[in-house]
Amino acid sequence: MTIASNLSRRSFVAALPFAFVACSGAVGSGSAADAAEPVPELVVYKTPTCGCCTAWIDHVRDAGFPVRIVEVDDTTPVATKYGVPGQLRSCHTAIVEGYAVEGHVPVREIRRLLAERPAIAGIAVPGMPIGSPGMEMGERRDPFTVIAFTRYGPAGAFATY
């Protein structure tokens, strides 16, 4: 099913916001061995000079995801095309199997998104919280929330760290 057809399933969309998942400890990547099915490619749109985007891509690749990088001068048109609300934007936008993954989302949540296939447009970690994948700074870990969104706006918390 496509995201568009999923969004038309009012019964599921009415059940939003999502079950709240709290994650403790380090932001784990999950290993490639954890995946029961072939791992889909992520297409990551980023600017050429963003180092934290490159670090996040390393996090995704280390977990076994193939990544294709598309360098753009501005990620805003891509984020807009895939329905990422302005208040949830970050420094890069990835697309995987029709879902948008905005910002420094942990691999654990990308795997969950692909396993559950909710009727949403994607998930996002707004801004660039310290301690999120690609934003590591020693032992410092700021709390952050992975937010699910539809093309109509934020839908609720997908997970918290």
N, C-alpha and C positions, 0 to 999 in steps of 0.2 A: 504494500500500500504506500502511496505517496504521502508526504506531509500534508499536502492540500486536502487529500481525501480524509486523512486522519482528523484534520481540523474541523471537518464538517460533521464529525461524530459528536454531537452536542452532549451526549450522556457522559463521555469521558472528559471533555473540556469542562463541563460543569463540576467535575470532581476536583478541579484545581482549587487551591494550591496543593502541591505534592506532599506525599508523606515526607516528613522532615527527617533527614538522616544526619546525625551528628557523627563526625569522625574525630578521633583523638589521635595524638601522637604525630609522627612525621607524615608528610604528604607522600604516601607510597605510590609507586608507579604501577604496581602489579606487573608480573612478568609476562612475557610473550607466551609462556607455557600455560598461563591461566586461561587463555582464550581457547574455547572449544572449537571455534570455527575460524576460517581464514580471516586475517585481520585486514580491514579495508584501508585504502589509502586516504590520508588527510591531505587536502590541498590547502596550503597556508599562504595567505596574502599578508605581506609585511613590507615595511619600507626597507631600503637597502642598508640603512645605518643602525638599525635597532638591535642592540646586543642581547637584550633580555628576550626578544623574540627567538633569537638563535638558541639561547639557553633552553627555552621552552620546547623548541623543536627537538633538541637533544633529549629532553625528558620523554617526549613522545616516541622518538626513534628507539631509545633504550628499552622501552616497553614493547617493542616489536612492530610498531605501526610504520608502514612505508609512508614517506612524506614527499610531496612535491611542493616546492617553494615557488611562489609567484611574487616577484618584487614589483611593487607599485609605489608611486609617489605619494599616494593618499589612500588609506584603507576605507575611508568613509563611504565611497560609492559601493564597495563590496558589502560592507556591513548593512547599508541601506537596502541593497538588493535582496539580502537574505533575512531581512526583518529584524535586525538587532536594534532594539530601542536605544535612542541617544544616551540615556542615563546609564546604560549598561556597557557602553563602549570601552575598549581598551586599546592596546597598541597593535594587535594583529587579529585577523579573523580566519578561522579554519573552517573548511566544509568537509563533512564526512557523511556519506550516504544521505545527502539532502539536508542534514542538520547543520546549523551554524554553531561553532564553538568559539566563543569570543573571549580572548584574553587568556590568562594564566590558569586554565582549568586543569585540575589533576587528572591523570590518565584513568584513575579509578572511576571517575564520574563519566568520562567518555565511554568507557566499557559499559557502565550501567546504562547510559543513554542508549547505546546500541543494543543492549540485551533487552531492555524494557520497551523500547520504541514508543515513547509517549507521544500524544498528539500535541506536540509543541514545535516551534521553529528551531529552538536550540537552547543552549545553556551558556552562561557567561559568568566570568569573574570580573566585575567592573574595576577599573583602575589597575593598579599594579601593587597589590598588597605584599609586603615583605614576608618572605617565608613560603609564598606560593611557588609552584614550579617555575623555574626561570628567574625568580626574584629572591633566591636564597642569599642571606647575609649572615653567615655564622649560625649561632643558636637562636637568633631573634626570629620569632614567629608571631606576626600579627594575626588576629582572628579574621577570617573572611568567609563569605557565603557564596556558593555556586547558585546562581539564580536561573530558574527555567523561565523561558519567555515564549509567547506566541507572537504572531505578526501584529497583534493588537496591544502588546506591552508586556511588562513583567507578569508572570503567573504565580510566582512563589518561590520559596527556598527549595532547592534540589538537594543540597547538602551544606553542612557548615564545617569549618575547620578552625 
